[in-house]
Amino acid sequence: ISFLSVLLWLLFLVIVLPLSVTPLRKSFISIKVLEIYRKIMPAISQTEREALEAGNVWWDKELFSGKPNWDVLLDAPITTLSPDERAFLDGPVEELCRLVDDWKTTRENQGLSEDAWEFIKVNGFFGMIIPKKYGGLEFSVQTHSLVIQKLASRSITAAVTVMVPNSLGPAELILNYGTEDQKNFYLPRLARGEEIPCFALTGPEAGSDASSIPDTGIICKKEFNGEERLGVLLNWEKRYITLGPVATVLGLAFKLYDPNHLIGEKESLGITCALIPTELEGVSIGERHLPLDSAFLTGPTYGKDVFIPIEAVIGGQNGCGKGWGMLMECLAAGRSISLPALSCGASKLVSRYIGGYSRIRKQFKISIAKFEGVEEVLARIAGNTYIMEGARTLTASAVDLGNKPSVISAIVKYNLTERMRGVVNDGMDIQGGAGICLGPQNILGRAYESVPISITVEGANILTRTFIIFNQGIIRCHPYLLQEMSSVHNQNRTEALIEFDQAFFGHLGFATSNFVRALVMNLTGGRLTLSPVKGKVAKYYQQINRLSASFAFLSDLTLLVVGGGLKRKEKLSGRLADVLSQMYLVTAALKKYENDGRLEEDFPLLKWSCDDALYKAQTQLEGILENYPIPVVGKILSYFIFPFGRPFKQVSDRNGRSVASTITGPSEVRNRLTHGIYIPKDNEEAAGLLETALDAVVAAEDVEEKIKRAIKLGKITSQNKEEIREEAVKKEIINQDEVKILVRAESLRRNVIAVDSFFSEKINVKSNKQVPEEQETSDPTKNIQS
């Protein structure tokens, strides 16, 4: 045996023995690393801990793992609707959509009509999440989502009015944390609409930083209903409280104090939630905000020395101080439902009607859908709608399975509202002048006005992206990080060392395996990794495998480099959040494609969705590497992740053309893509008229083509439309039935492109004179069409 061999073996033993022999490893390595961690790891407050521990992890954990188990995704059932749920969507929801006139709601009534309110109450819209034993409908999360989606395609006011009582609020909190007395008293009344609920969390000094609410409750004894009771004396100031102006029961979050130790030794008990009848003395409601002129009811609420018995705390006396955990747990699921549904409703609306409008509208004597610039925008509209619907459906089904996916809910809230913003803006660009003139004819105007509302609520999007998605995701989804953090803060040194040793060395092995896996996949372009499906879709599964491995390794390395300062590196965490988000969206689109039966005609939509999301992920990875905290490490990582250049390309023009065509004419693809929105049957409705006109315009295109060819060949020399038709009939190029088709299409087209106009009650701009009284209309909202 050579001296060199002995030396190498000794070196190997020196390295391996301390790592493989647990007592040696703990004594020489783990205890020292633990002390370093204790110095650099920031303290975690109770509210931060409760936020981190809220909800659970699901498919997001697989994406963080570097080696996704595709069975978790592909075997997950998508919720199917019961006969009762389907009947509700086809019956009461459809009828409510017919009842709601969005123009009158926003312009004339500044709210829903009395008939609409009564219909909502009588038909149980406020009790969709309440179990049947309490008089509720006990619908699935998927059905809840579909109800909001359909209502949102008709009226943002109706959608918000229905979604709030079924989202974060008294009903959900009572269901999950209330006492039996609270459930038995409130849930039947909420289900019947006898009580109108709201929940007050946000205040002037506590918006995104909701844990810092200044509103207080003091435990004391006071007279209540003629007898001395143990209770809470409350003072609060809240704003942006939806349904606040008309609420009969107010859910309230506040900080609870017990200075006289009436229920225990602690003075500061923490955030608490309680139920407050708004009729109590000291409660002030009724004022109203106007959120971008939308008509749903929202406003401030104030309380001055309001006393409630201790039984009004959600969960009773045992619920004191547990409110923050309640809120975080409910938000973990709540973000998954209402706003993604609302976003999909708006995007499907744009896809269906702007797609049709672009076929109907003509410029330079041709349909504007044929212009490449418009085609590019239409592709974005349809492609975004497809990937959003995949994410909405998958996430709602995950909640139905019992998950409360806090990270995924933040992903879909942020990404679907942002993509919806892009879709609505694109739709407005195509509609042009008709889009910016409000009136009964304008299908998109109110949706456009309301876009920032969904961006702002349930966690402002900037905060959600830069603070929640990745920062919470890396801690919750990482297989070892949370255990490492727990051990650092464990005061029992022996237990802490055992826990840390297991987590730290597990973490090292995890990071090493992801490094090797990512290196191999990046060098081979992901081609050697296994896909759970075969065919042309398989490459997208392979690329997610590759991206997941690189993302997992990059996340670990970034934590090592930045440490506890990550939450201050918002640009870095935001870009990492974007990479995770795009991976989730791609997998949601793939899941949708599988569940829909791998329909070949839907493949262009899937391809657009995957290509777009992967390119966006690559762009954010580039931003991370170019701005890495240690530039030389960023440069090395760039060669590691992209050894042969950037692999993902933008959506191709050919694919974009195919995608745009899916929404510009009647087809099964268009129907599938926009399924679930309200489609009026009445031609008096702008949306119903557009549907009729699209069919007529498409039917007339062959006839128009005959005339165009005849003109080009010199067979028709007339200039005027009517004369052209007469000459075409005379020369037997078309017949009288085809003339009727042309005339009908032209008439309907003119009606669709007409823009609402109103008599001015003030100044005639042209003459700068008062409009004569005989020219004024008694109905200033009457639609005048030329």
C-alpha positions in Angstrom: 0.0 0.0 0.0 1.5 3.3 -1.0 2.0 6.2 1.3 -0.4 8.3 -0.9 -3.2 5.7 -0.5 -2.8 5.7 3.3 -2.9 9.5 3.3 -6.0 9.6 1.3 -7.7 7.0 3.5 -6.8 8.9 6.6 -8.1 12.1 5.1 -11.4 10.3 4.2 -11.7 9.0 7.8 -11.1 12.4 9.3 -13.9 13.8 7.2 -16.4 11.0 7.3 -16.1 9.7 10.9 -17.2 12.9 12.6 -20.1 13.1 10.1 -21.2 9.5 10.4 -20.8 8.9 14.2 -23.6 10.8 15.8 -21.9 11.5 19.2 -18.8 12.8 17.5 -20.8 14.9 15.0 -22.8 16.5 17.8 -19.7 17.2 20.0 -17.4 18.6 17.3 -19.7 20.1 14.7 -23.4 20.4 15.5 -22.9 22.2 18.9 -20.6 24.8 17.3 -22.9 25.4 14.3 -25.9 25.7 16.6 -24.2 28.5 18.6 -23.6 30.3 15.3 -27.2 29.9 14.3 -28.3 31.3 17.7 -26.4 34.5 17.0 -27.5 35.1 13.5 -31.1 33.8 13.6 -33.6 36.6 14.3 -36.1 36.2 17.1 -39.6 35.2 16.0 -42.5 36.9 17.6 -45.7 35.1 18.6 -47.7 36.6 15.8 -45.0 35.7 13.3 -44.9 32.2 14.6 -48.7 31.9 14.3 -48.6 33.3 10.8 -45.9 30.8 9.8 -47.7 27.9 11.3 -51.1 28.8 9.8 -52.5 26.4 7.3 -50.5 23.5 5.8 -48.4 22.7 2.8 -49.3 20.6 -0.2 -48.1 20.6 -3.8 -46.0 23.7 -3.0 -43.9 21.5 -0.8 -43.2 19.2 -3.8 -42.1 22.2 -5.9 -39.7 23.3 -3.2 -38.3 19.8 -2.9 -36.3 19.8 -6.1 -37.8 16.4 -7.0 -41.6 16.8 -7.3 -43.7 13.7 -6.7 -46.1 14.1 -9.6 -48.6 11.6 -8.1 -49.5 14.2 -5.5 -50.7 16.5 -8.3 -52.1 14.1 -10.9 -53.9 11.8 -8.4 -55.6 14.7 -6.6 -59.3 14.7 -7.5 -60.9 17.8 -8.9 -64.1 18.5 -7.0 -67.3 17.5 -8.9 -70.5 19.3 -8.1 -73.5 17.6 -6.5 -76.9 17.8 -8.1 -78.0 20.4 -5.6 -74.9 22.5 -6.3 -75.4 22.3 -10.0 -79.1 23.2 -9.6 -78.1 26.2 -7.5 -75.7 27.5 -10.2 -78.2 26.9 -13.0 -81.1 28.3 -11.0 -80.8 30.9 -8.2 -77.3 32.1 -9.4 -78.6 32.5 -13.0 -81.7 34.3 -11.7 -79.7 36.7 -9.5 -77.6 37.6 -12.5 -80.8 38.4 -14.4 -82.0 40.5 -11.5 -78.9 42.6 -11.4 -78.6 45.5 -13.8 -75.0 46.7 -13.3 -75.6 50.1 -14.9 -78.5 50.8 -12.5 -76.7 49.3 -9.6 -73.7 51.6 -10.0 -75.1 54.7 -11.6 -78.7 55.0 -10.3 -79.1 53.0 -7.1 -75.5 53.0 -5.8 -76.2 49.5 -4.6 -78.2 46.4 -5.2 -81.9 46.8 -5.5 -84.2 45.7 -2.7 -85.4 42.8 -4.8 -81.8 41.6 -5.3 -81.1 41.8 -1.5 -84.2 39.9 -0.7 -83.4 37.3 -3.3 -79.9 36.8 -1.9 -81.3 36.3 1.6 -84.2 34.0 0.7 -82.1 31.8 -1.5 -79.4 31.2 1.1 -76.5 33.0 -0.7 -75.1 34.1 2.7 -75.1 30.5 4.0 -73.1 28.7 1.3 -70.4 27.6 3.7 -72.8 26.9 6.7 -73.7 23.2 7.3 -77.2 22.1 6.5 -77.9 21.2 10.2 -77.7 25.0 10.9 -79.9 25.8 7.8 -77.1 26.5 5.4 -76.3 25.1 2.0 -73.1 23.4 2.9 -71.6 23.8 -0.5 -68.1 22.7 -1.5 -65.3 25.3 -1.9 -65.4 24.6 -5.7 -69.1 25.5 -5.8 -68.5 28.6 -3.7 -65.8 29.6 -6.2 -68.0 29.0 -9.2 -70.8 31.1 -7.7 -68.5 34.0 -7.2 -67.1 33.6 -10.7 -70.5 33.7 -12.4 -71.6 36.7 -10.3 -68.4 38.5 -11.0 -68.9 38.2 -14.7 -72.2 40.1 -14.3 -71.7 42.5 -11.4 -68.8 43.2 -9.1 -71.3 44.5 -6.5 -73.3 41.3 -6.4 -70.1 39.2 -6.3 -68.6 41.1 -3.4 -71.9 41.2 -1.5 -72.2 37.4 -1.7 -68.5 36.5 -1.2 -67.8 38.4 2.0 -70.2 36.5 4.3 -68.8 33.3 2.9 -65.2 34.3 3.3 -63.2 35.6 6.3 -65.9 36.7 8.7 -68.2 35.7 11.5 -69.6 32.5 9.9 -66.3 31.0 9.1 -64.8 31.9 12.5 -67.8 30.6 14.4 -67.8 27.4 12.4 -64.1 26.7 13.2 -63.7 28.2 16.6 -67.0 29.2 18.1 -68.7 27.7 21.1 -71.8 25.5 20.6 -74.0 28.3 21.9 -72.5 30.7 19.3 -73.0 28.2 16.5 -76.6 27.4 17.5 -77.5 31.1 17.8 -75.7 32.8 15.0 -75.3 30.2 12.2 -79.1 29.7 11.5 -79.7 33.4 11.6 -76.7 34.1 9.2 -77.9 31.3 6.9 -81.4 32.8 6.7 -80.1 36.3 6.1 -81.6 37.5 9.3 -78.2 38.8 10.3 -75.9 40.7 8.0 -72.3 40.0 8.9 -69.1 41.9 8.4 -65.6 41.5 9.9 -63.5 44.5 11.0 -59.7 44.0 10.9 -58.2 46.9 9.0 -57.7 50.3 10.6 -56.0 53.6 9.8 -52.8 52.6 11.6 -52.9 48.8 10.8 -53.4 47.9 7.1 -50.8 45.4 5.9 -49.3 45.2 9.3 -52.6 43.9 10.8 -50.8 42.4 13.8 -50.2 46.0 15.1 -53.8 46.9 15.5 -54.2 49.6 18.1 -57.9 48.8 18.9 -58.3 47.6 22.5 -60.4 45.5 24.8 -60.2 45.6 28.6 -61.5 42.7 30.6 -63.7 44.1 33.4 -67.1 43.8 35.1 -70.0 46.0 34.1 -73.8 45.9 34.1 -75.3 44.3 31.0 -79.0 43.7 30.5 -79.7 44.5 34.1 -77.0 42.4 35.8 -73.3 42.6 36.5 -71.3 40.5 33.9 -67.7 39.7 33.2 -66.9 41.1 29.8 -64.8 43.3 27.6 -64.8 47.1 27.3 -64.0 47.9 23.7 -62.7 50.9 21.7 -62.0 50.7 18.0 -61.6 52.6 14.7 -61.8 50.5 11.5 -62.2 51.2 7.8 -62.7 49.4 4.5 -65.2 47.1 6.1 -67.3 45.4 3.5 -71.0 45.3 4.4 -70.1 47.4 7.4 -72.7 50.1 6.6 -75.6 47.6 6.9 -74.2 44.9 9.2 -76.2 43.7 12.1 -73.4 41.6 13.6 -69.8 42.9 13.6 -66.9 40.5 13.9 -64.0 42.5 15.4 -60.3 41.9 15.9 -58.6 43.8 18.8 -55.9 43.5 21.4 -57.1 42.2 24.7 -55.8 43.2 28.1 -56.6 41.9 31.6 -55.0 44.5 34.0 -57.0 43.2 37.0 -56.2 39.5 36.3 -59.9 38.6 36.2 -59.3 35.6 34.0 -55.6 34.8 34.6 -52.1 35.9 35.4 -51.3 37.5 32.0 -52.1 41.1 31.5 -51.6 41.3 27.7 -53.5 38.4 26.2 -53.0 39.2 22.5 -55.2 39.6 19.5 -58.8 38.4 20.1 -61.9 38.2 17.9 -65.4 38.9 19.2 -69.0 39.1 17.9 -70.7 42.5 18.5 -74.4 43.3 17.7 -74.2 46.7 16.0 -77.3 47.8 17.9 -75.2 48.1 21.1 -74.6 51.5 22.6 -71.4 53.0 21.5 -71.2 51.2 18.1 -71.2 53.5 15.1 -71.9 52.2 11.6 -73.6 53.6 8.5 -71.0 55.7 6.8 -69.8 54.6 3.5 -66.7 54.6 1.3 -67.0 54.7 -2.5 -64.3 52.3 -3.7 -63.6 53.7 -7.2 -67.3 54.3 -7.6 -68.2 50.7 -7.2 -71.5 50.2 -5.5 -70.8 47.4 -3.0 -71.3 48.5 0.6 -68.1 49.2 2.5 -67.3 51.8 5.1 -65.8 52.6 8.5 -67.0 51.5 11.9 -66.2 53.0 15.3 -66.7 51.9 18.8 -66.5 54.0 22.0 -66.7 52.2 25.4 -68.7 49.3 24.0 -69.2 46.6 26.6 -69.8 42.9 25.6 -70.1 39.9 27.8 -67.1 37.5 27.7 -69.4 35.0 25.9 -69.3 37.2 22.9 -65.6 36.4 22.4 -65.3 33.8 19.6 -64.6 30.6 21.4 -65.8 32.1 24.7 -63.3 32.8 27.5 -61.0 30.1 26.0 -60.8 32.1 22.8 -59.2 35.1 24.5 -55.9 35.9 22.9 -56.3 33.3 20.2 -57.6 35.6 17.5 -54.5 36.0 15.4 -54.1 32.3 15.0 -57.8 32.1 14.0 -57.4 34.9 11.4 -54.2 33.4 9.9 -55.7 30.0 9.6 -58.8 31.2 7.9 -56.9 33.5 5.6 -54.7 30.6 4.6 -57.7 29.1 2.9 -59.7 32.2 2.2 -57.3 33.7 -0.2 -57.7 30.6 -2.3 -61.3 31.1 -3.1 -63.0 34.5 -3.6 -60.5 36.7 -5.3 -59.2 34.0 -7.7 -62.8 33.3 -8.6 -63.5 36.9 -9.2 -60.4 37.3 -11.3 -61.4 34.3 -13.5 -64.9 35.6 -13.9 -63.5 39.0 -15.2 -60.9 37.3 -17.5 -63.5 34.9 -19.0 -65.8 37.9 -19.6 -63.0 39.6 -21.5 -62.1 36.5 -23.4 -65.6 35.8 -24.6 -66.8 39.3 -25.4 -63.6 41.1 -26.5 -62.7 38.0 -28.6 -66.2 38.3 -30.2 -66.0 42.1 -30.5 -62.7 41.9 -32.3 -64.3 39.7 -35.0 -67.3 42.0 -35.3 -65.5 45.3 -35.3 -64.0 46.4 -38.6 -61.3 48.9 -39.6 -59.9 49.4 -43.1 -62.8 47.1 -44.2 -61.5 44.0 -42.4 -62.1 42.5 -39.0 -59.7 43.9 -36.4 -59.0 40.4 -35.2 -57.0 39.9 -38.3 -54.5 42.6 -37.4 -51.3 41.0 -35.9 -51.1 43.7 -33.2 -54.7 42.8 -32.0 -54.0 39.1 -32.5 -51.0 39.3 -30.1 -53.2 41.0 -27.4 -56.0 38.4 -28.0 -53.5 35.6 -27.4 -52.5 37.1 -24.1 -56.2 37.4 -23.1 -57.0 33.8 -23.9 -53.8 32.3 -22.7 -53.9 34.0 -19.3 -57.5 33.0 -18.9 -56.6 29.3 -19.5 -53.8 29.2 -17.0 -55.8 31.2 -14.4 -58.7 28.8 -14.6 -56.3 25.9 -14.1 -55.0 27.5 -10.9 -58.4 28.4 -9.6 -59.9 24.9 -10.1 -56.8 23.1 -8.7 -56.6 25.4 -5.6 -60.3 25.2 -4.8 -60.1 21.4 -5.0 -57.1 21.3 -2.7 -59.1 23.2 -0.1 -62.0 20.8 -0.6 -59.6 18.0 0.2 -59.0 19.5 3.6 -55.9 21.5 2.9 -55.4 25.1 4.0 -52.5 25.9 1.7 -51.3 29.2 3.0 -48.4 29.6 0.5 -50.5 28.5 -2.5 -53.4 30.7 -1.5 -50.9 33.7 -1.6 -49.7 32.6 -5.0 -53.1 32.4 -6.6 -54.3 35.6 -4.9 -51.3 37.6 -6.2 -50.9 36.0 -9.6 -54.5 35.7 -10.6 -55.4 39.3 -9.7 -52.3 40.6 -11.5 -53.0 38.5 -14.6 -56.7 39.6 -14.5 -55.4 43.2 -14.4 -53.5 42.6 -17.6 -56.4 40.8 -19.3 -58.8 43.7 -18.5 -56.3 46.3 -19.6 -55.8 44.4 -22.9 -59.5 44.1 -23.4 -59.9 47.9 -22.9 -57.1 48.5 -25.4 -59.0 46.5 -28.1 -62.3 48.1 -27.4 -60.8 51.5 -27.6 -63.2 54.5 -27.4 -66.1 52.2 -26.7 -64.3 50.9 -23.6 -63.8 54.3 -22.0 -67.4 55.6 -22.4 -69.5 54.3 -19.6 -73.1 53.3 -20.2 -75.3 50.2 -20.5 -73.5 49.2 -23.7 -70.1 49.1 -22.0 -69.4 45.6 -20.8 -65.9 46.2 -19.5 -65.9 49.7 -18.0 -66.9 48.8 -14.5 -64.6 45.8 -14.4 -61.7 48.1 -15.4 -62.6 50.6 -12.6 -62.7 47.8 -10.0 -59.4 46.1 -10.9 -57.3 47.9 -8.1 -59.8 46.7 -5.5 -58.9 43.1 -5.8 -55.2 44.0 -6.0 -55.5 45.8 -2.7 -57.6 43.6 -0.4 -56.8 40.4 1.5 -53.1 41.4 1.6 -51.9 44.0 -0.8 -50.2 42.5 -3.8 -46.8 44.1 -3.2 -46.7 42.7 0.3 -48.0 39.3 -0.8 -45.3 39.0 -3.4 -42.3 40.3 -1.5 -43.1 39.1 2.0 -45.4 36.1 2.0 -45.0 33.8 -0.9 -41.3 33.0 -0.7 -40.5 34.0 2.9 -43.3 31.9 4.3 -42.9 29.2 1.6 -39.2 28.5 2.3 -39.9 28.0 6.0 -43.1 26.0 5.6 -42.2 23.9 2.6 -38.5 23.2 3.3 -38.1 19.7 4.9 -35.6 20.9 7.5 -35.6 24.7 7.9 -38.6 25.0 10.3 -37.0 22.3 12.5 -33.7 24.1 12.5 -35.5 27.4 13.6 -37.4 25.6 16.3 -34.2 24.1 17.7 -32.5 27.5 17.8 -35.3 28.8 20.0 -35.6 25.7 22.1 -34.4 26.6 25.7 -33.7 23.0 26.5 -30.1 22.7 25.3 -30.0 18.9 25.1 -33.3 18.6 23.1 -32.2 21.6 21.0 -28.9 19.9 20.0 -30.5 16.6 19.1 -33.2 18.4 17.0 -30.7 20.7 15.4 -28.2 17.9 14.6 -30.9 15.9 12.7 -32.2 18.9 10.9 -28.8 20.5 9.9 -27.3 17.3 8.5 -30.5 16.4 6.8 -30.4 19.9 5.3 -26.8 19.4 4.1 -27.8 16.1 2.4 -30.9 17.8 0.8 -28.9 20.7 -0.6 -26.2 18.4 -1.9 -28.6 16.1 -3.7 -30.4 19.1 -5.2 -27.0 20.5 -6.4 -26.1 17.3 -8.1 -29.6 16.8 -9.6 -29.8 20.4 -10.9 -26.3 20.1 -12.4 -27.2 17.0 -14.3 -30.5 18.4 -15.5 -29.1 21.7 -16.5 -26.3 20.0 -18.5 -28.8 17.7 -20.2 -31.6 20.3 -20.7 -33.9 18.2 -18.4 -34.2 15.5 -21.1 -33.0 12.6 -18.9 -35.5 13.3 -16.1 -38.7 11.2 -16.0 -42.1 12.6 -17.0 -45.3 11.1 -15.6 -46.9 11.4 -19.1 -45.8 10.8 -22.6 -46.1 12.8 -25.8 -45.5 16.4 -26.6 -46.6 17.5 -23.2 -43.9 15.5 -21.5 -41.2 18.2 -22.0 -43.1 20.6 -19.7 -43.0 18.1 -16.9 -39.3 17.6 -17.5 -38.7 21.4 -17.4 -40.5 21.7 -14.1 -38.3 18.9 -12.7 -35.3 20.8 -13.8 -36.5 24.2 -12.6 -37.6 22.8 -9.2 -34.1 21.3 -8.6 -32.4 24.6 -9.5 -34.9 26.6 -7.5 -34.4 24.4 -4.4 -30.6 24.7 -4.5 -30.7 28.4 -5.2 -33.1 28.9 -2.3 -30.8 27.1 0.1 -27.8 28.9 -1.1 -29.6 32.3 -0.8 -30.5 31.5 2.8 -26.9 30.7 3.5 -25.7 34.0 1.9 -28.5 36.3 3.2 -29.6 34.5 6.4 -32.2 36.3 8.5 -31.8 39.4 6.4 -33.9 37.8 3.7 -37.1 39.5 4.7 -35.4 42.9 4.2 -34.3 41.8 0.7 -37.7 42.3 -0.9 -36.5 42.5 -4.5 -34.7 39.2 -4.0 -37.6 37.4 -2.2 -40.1 38.9 -4.7 -38.2 37.4 -7.7 -37.8 34.0 -5.9 -41.6 34.2 -5.2 -42.2 34.8 -9.0 -40.2 31.7 -9.9 -42.2 29.5 -7.4 -45.5 31.1 -8.7 -44.8 30.4 -12.3 -43.9 26.8 -11.5 -47.3 26.4 -9.7 -49.2 28.0 -12.6 -47.5 25.7 -15.2 -48.4 22.6 -13.1 -52.0 23.9 -12.7 -52.3 24.3 -16.4 -50.9 20.7 -17.0 -53.4 19.4 -14.4 -56.3 21.1 -16.2 -55.2 19.7 -19.5 -55.1 16.1 -18.1 -58.4 16.5 -16.4 -60.1 17.9 -19.5 -59.1 14.8 -21.3 -56.0 16.0 -23.2 -58.1 17.6 -25.9 -56.0 18.3 -29.0 -57.8 21.5 -29.8 -56.9 22.9 -26.3 -53.2 22.2 -26.8 -52.4 25.7 -28.2 -53.8 27.2 -25.0 -51.7 24.8 -22.8 -48.6 25.5 -24.9 -49.1 29.3 -24.6 -49.6 29.0 -20.8 -46.5 26.9 -20.2 -44.2 28.8 -22.6 -45.3 32.1 -21.1 -44.9 31.0 -17.5 -41.5 29.3 -18.0 -40.2 32.4 -19.8 -41.4 34.6 -16.9 -39.7 32.3 -14.4 -36.4 32.4 -16.5 -36.6 36.2 -16.6 -36.9 36.4 -12.8 -34.0 33.9 -12.4 -31.9 36.2 -14.5 -32.9 39.2 -12.3 -31.8 37.2 -9.2 -28.4 36.2 -10.7 -27.7 39.7 -12.1 -28.4 41.3 -8.7 -27.1 38.6 -6.4 -25.9 39.9 -3.0 -22.4 38.5 -3.8 -21.9 39.3 -7.5 -19.2 36.6 -8.2 -21.6 33.9 -6.8 -24.3 35.2 -9.0 -22.0 34.9 -12.0 -21.1 31.3 -11.1 -24.7 30.4 -10.5 -25.6 31.8 -13.9 -23.4 29.2 -15.6 -24.7 26.5 -13.3 -28.4 27.2 -14.0 -28.0 28.2 -17.7 -24.9 26.4 -18.9 -25.9 26.7 -22.6 -27.8 29.9 -22.5 -31.4 30.7 -21.8 -33.5 27.6 -22.7 -37.0 29.1 -22.6 -38.3 31.3 -25.4 -41.2 33.7 -25.6 -44.5 32.5 -26.9 -44.1 32.0 -30.7 -46.2 34.1 -33.1 -47.6 30.9 -34.6 -48.8 29.7 -31.3 -50.2 33.1 -30.4 -52.2 33.1 -33.7 -53.7 29.7 -32.8 -54.6 30.9 -29.3 -56.1 34.2 -30.5 -58.4 32.3 -32.9 -59.9 30.3 -30.1 -61.9 33.3 -28.8 -62.8 35.2 -32.0 -65.6 32.9 -33.2 -68.1 30.4 -31.9 -66.5 27.1 -31.0 -66.3 24.4 -28.3 -62.9 25.7 -27.3 -64.3 29.2 -26.7 -67.2 27.7 -24.7 -64.9 25.6 -22.6 -62.5 28.5 -21.9 -65.3 30.8 -20.8 -67.5 28.2 -19.1 -69.2 29.3 -15.9 -69.9 33.0 -16.7 -73.3 34.6 -17.1 -74.3 34.8 -20.8 -77.5 36.8 -21.3 -80.0 35.4 -23.8 -81.7 38.8 -24.4 -80.6 41.0 -27.3 -81.5 44.0 -25.2 -78.5 43.2 -23.1 -75.1 44.3 -24.5 -73.5 40.9 -23.9 -76.5 39.0 -25.4 -76.5 41.3 -28.4 -72.8 40.6 -29.0 -73.4 36.9 -29.0 -76.2 37.2 -31.6 -74.1 39.6 -33.7 -71.1 37.3 -33.7 -73.1 34.4 -35.1 -74.5 36.7 -37.7 -71.2 38.2 -38.7 -69.5 34.8 -39.0 -72.4 33.6 -41.1 -72.1 36.6 -43.4 -68.3 36.2 -44.0 -68.6 33.7 -46.9 -71.1 36.0 -48.6 -68.8 39.0 -48.1 -65.9 37.0 -49.6 -67.9 36.3 -52.7 -68.5 40.0 -53.2 -64.8 40.9 -52.5 -63.6 38.4 -55.1 -66.1 39.8 -57.6 -64.9 43.4 -57.0 -61.3 42.3 -57.3 -62.0 40.7 -60.7 -63.9 43.8 -61.9 -67.3 42.1 -62.0 -68.8 44.6 -59.6 -68.1 48.3 -60.2 -70.5 50.0 -57.8 -69.2 51.9 -54.7 -72.2 52.2 -52.4 -73.0 49.2 -50.2 -76.6 49.0 -51.3 -75.7 49.4 -55.0 -72.9 46.7 -54.6 -75.5 44.3 -53.2 -78.0 45.0 -56.0 -75.3 44.6 -58.7 -74.1 41.3 -57.0 -77.7 40.0 -57.1 -78.3 41.1 -60.6 -75.1 39.3 -61.8 -76.0 36.3 -59.7 -72.9 36.5 -57.6 -75.2 36.2 -54.5 -78.9 35.7 -54.0 -81.6 37.5 -52.1 -81.3 35.1 -49.0 -77.6 36.0 -48.9 -78.5 39.7 -49.1 -80.7 39.2 -46.0 -77.7 37.6 -44.2 -75.5 40.6 -45.0 -78.1 43.2 -44.0 -78.8 41.4 -40.7 -75.1 41.1 -39.9 -74.5 44.8 -40.7 -77.4 45.9 -38.6 -76.3 43.8 -35.6 -72.6 44.9 -36.1 -73.7 48.6 -36.0 -75.6 48.0 -32.8 -72.7 46.2 -31.1 -70.2 49.0 -31.9 -72.6 51.8 -30.9 -71.4 53.8 -27.9 -73.7 55.1 -25.2 -74.4 58.9 -25.4 -76.5 61.1 -23.2 -78.1 64.6 -23.5 -76.1 67.1 -21.5 -78.0 69.1 -18.9 -75.4 71.8 -18.8 -73.4 73.1 -21.7 -73.6 72.7 -25.4 -69.9 72.4 -26.1 -70.1 73.4 -29.8 -72.0 76.7 -29.3 -71.0 77.3 -25.7 -74.6 78.0 -25.0 -77.2 76.5 -22.7 -79.0 73.6 -24.3 -82.6 74.6 -25.1 -85.0 73.0 -22.7 -86.9 71.2 -25.5 -83.6 69.3 -26.3 -83.2 68.0 -22.9 -84.4 64.5 -22.0 -86.3 63.8 -18.8 -84.2 60.7 -18.4 -80.5 61.7 -18.4 -79.4 58.0 -18.5 -81.4 57.2 -21.7 -79.2 55.6 -24.2 -79.1 57.5 -27.5 -77.7 55.5 -30.5 -76.9 56.9 -33.9 
